[in-house]
């Protein structure tokens, strides 16, 4: 695994964390009822970054791990590949459910709770990759 490619994955993680950090303070009734389109715009940006990140992992990172002659790397690739598919589906369903800013304005409590739940899942996944997967890839070269 190229260190340049790994740096790109880490950069994407920072961008995803930053967007979640931007959205989290907006998970409040006042901003959601005043300007739900702003929240939806940032959420769309997050969705785009996530889809690119997931696609890069699925089409580049995990296949590269499968080709390694290292059972530990192959197992890690399988583990994270399975989790990515599930998380991607959960996020896509969430994003589609709240595609219309009017729905966010009309159902702020549901939007807030679902957003907090999905953000926790995403941040946990990023932390797992940063702490478990990427250090092993850096050592493997």
C-alpha positions as CSV (number, residue, x, y, z in Angstrom):
1,X,0.0,0.0,0.0
2,X,1.5,3.3,-1.1
3,X,2.0,5.8,1.7
4,X,0.6,8.5,-0.7
5,X,-2.6,6.5,-1.0
6,X,-2.8,6.0,2.8
7,X,-2.3,9.7,3.3
8,X,-5.3,10.3,0.9
9,X,-7.5,8.0,3.0
10,X,-6.4,9.8,6.2
11,X,-7.1,13.2,4.6
12,X,-10.6,11.9,3.7
13,X,-11.1,10.9,7.3
14,X,-10.2,14.4,8.4
15,X,-12.6,16.0,6.0
16,X,-15.4,13.6,7.1
17,X,-14.7,14.4,10.8
18,X,-14.7,18.1,10.0
19,X,-18.1,17.9,8.2
20,X,-19.6,16.0,11.1
21,X,-18.1,18.6,13.4
22,X,-19.8,21.3,11.4
23,X,-23.1,19.5,11.4
24,X,-23.2,18.5,15.0
25,X,-23.8,22.1,16.5
26,X,-26.6,22.5,13.9
27,X,-28.5,19.5,15.4
28,X,-30.8,21.8,17.3
29,X,-34.3,23.0,16.7
30,X,-33.5,26.6,16.0
31,X,-31.1,26.1,13.1
32,X,-33.2,23.2,11.8
33,X,-36.4,25.2,11.7
34,X,-34.7,28.4,10.5
35,X,-32.6,27.0,7.7
36,X,-32.8,23.3,7.1
37,X,-31.5,23.7,3.5
38,X,-28.1,24.7,5.0
39,X,-28.0,21.5,7.1
40,X,-29.1,19.5,4.0
41,X,-26.4,21.1,1.9
42,X,-23.6,20.2,4.4
43,X,-25.2,16.7,4.7
44,X,-25.0,16.3,0.9
45,X,-21.4,17.3,1.0
46,X,-20.7,14.7,3.7
47,X,-22.6,12.1,1.6
48,X,-20.5,12.8,-1.4
49,X,-17.2,12.5,0.5
50,X,-18.4,9.3,2.2
51,X,-19.4,7.7,-1.1
52,X,-16.0,8.5,-2.7
53,X,-14.2,7.2,0.4
54,X,-16.3,4.0,0.5
55,X,-15.8,3.4,-3.2
56,X,-12.1,3.9,-3.0
57,X,-11.9,1.4,-0.1
58,X,-14.1,-1.1,-1.9
59,X,-12.4,-0.9,-5.3
60,X,-8.8,-0.2,-4.3
61,X,-7.9,-0.8,-0.7
62,X,-9.7,-4.1,0.1
63,X,-8.8,-5.8,-3.2
64,X,-5.2,-4.8,-2.6
65,X,-5.3,-6.4,0.9
66,X,-6.8,-9.6,-0.6
67,X,-3.8,-9.9,-3.0
68,X,-1.2,-9.8,-0.1
69,X,0.5,-13.0,1.0
70,X,-0.3,-12.1,4.6
71,X,-3.3,-13.8,6.3
72,X,-3.6,-11.0,8.8
73,X,-4.0,-8.3,6.1
74,X,-6.4,-10.5,4.2
75,X,-8.5,-11.0,7.3
76,X,-8.5,-7.3,8.1
77,X,-9.5,-6.5,4.6
78,X,-12.4,-9.0,4.8
79,X,-13.5,-7.6,8.2
80,X,-13.5,-3.9,7.1
81,X,-15.0,-4.7,3.7
82,X,-18.0,-6.4,5.3
83,X,-18.5,-3.4,7.7
84,X,-18.2,-0.9,4.9
85,X,-21.1,-2.3,2.9
86,X,-23.4,-2.3,6.0
87,X,-22.5,1.2,7.0
88,X,-22.8,2.5,3.4
89,X,-26.4,1.1,3.2
90,X,-27.3,2.6,6.6
91,X,-25.9,6.0,5.6
92,X,-27.6,6.0,2.1
93,X,-31.0,5.1,3.7
94,X,-30.5,7.9,6.3
95,X,-29.5,10.5,3.6
96,X,-32.4,9.5,1.3
97,X,-34.9,9.7,4.1
98,X,-33.8,13.3,4.8
99,X,-33.3,14.4,1.2
100,X,-35.9,17.2,1.5
101,X,-35.1,20.1,3.9
102,X,-38.8,20.4,4.5
103,X,-38.8,17.0,6.2
104,X,-36.0,18.1,8.4
105,X,-37.9,21.2,9.4
106,X,-41.1,19.3,10.1
107,X,-39.4,16.4,12.1
108,X,-36.4,18.0,13.9
109,X,-36.4,15.5,16.8
110,X,-36.2,12.5,14.6
111,X,-33.6,14.1,12.3
112,X,-31.5,15.0,15.3
113,X,-31.6,11.6,16.9
114,X,-30.9,9.7,13.6
115,X,-28.1,12.1,12.7
116,X,-26.4,11.6,16.1
117,X,-26.7,7.9,15.7
118,X,-25.2,7.8,12.2
119,X,-22.5,10.2,13.1
120,X,-21.4,8.0,16.0
121,X,-21.3,5.0,13.7
122,X,-19.2,6.9,11.2
123,X,-16.8,8.3,13.8
124,X,-16.4,4.9,15.4
125,X,-15.6,3.4,12.0
126,X,-13.0,6.1,11.2
127,X,-11.4,5.5,14.6
128,X,-11.2,1.8,13.9
129,X,-9.5,2.3,10.6
130,X,-7.2,5.0,12.0
131,X,-6.2,2.9,15.1
132,X,-6.4,-0.7,13.7
133,X,-6.1,-0.8,10.0
134,X,-3.9,2.1,8.9
135,X,-1.0,1.5,11.4
136,X,-0.7,-2.1,10.1
137,X,-0.7,-0.9,6.5
138,X,2.0,1.7,7.3
139,X,4.2,-1.1,8.8
140,X,3.5,-3.4,5.9
141,X,4.6,-0.7,3.4
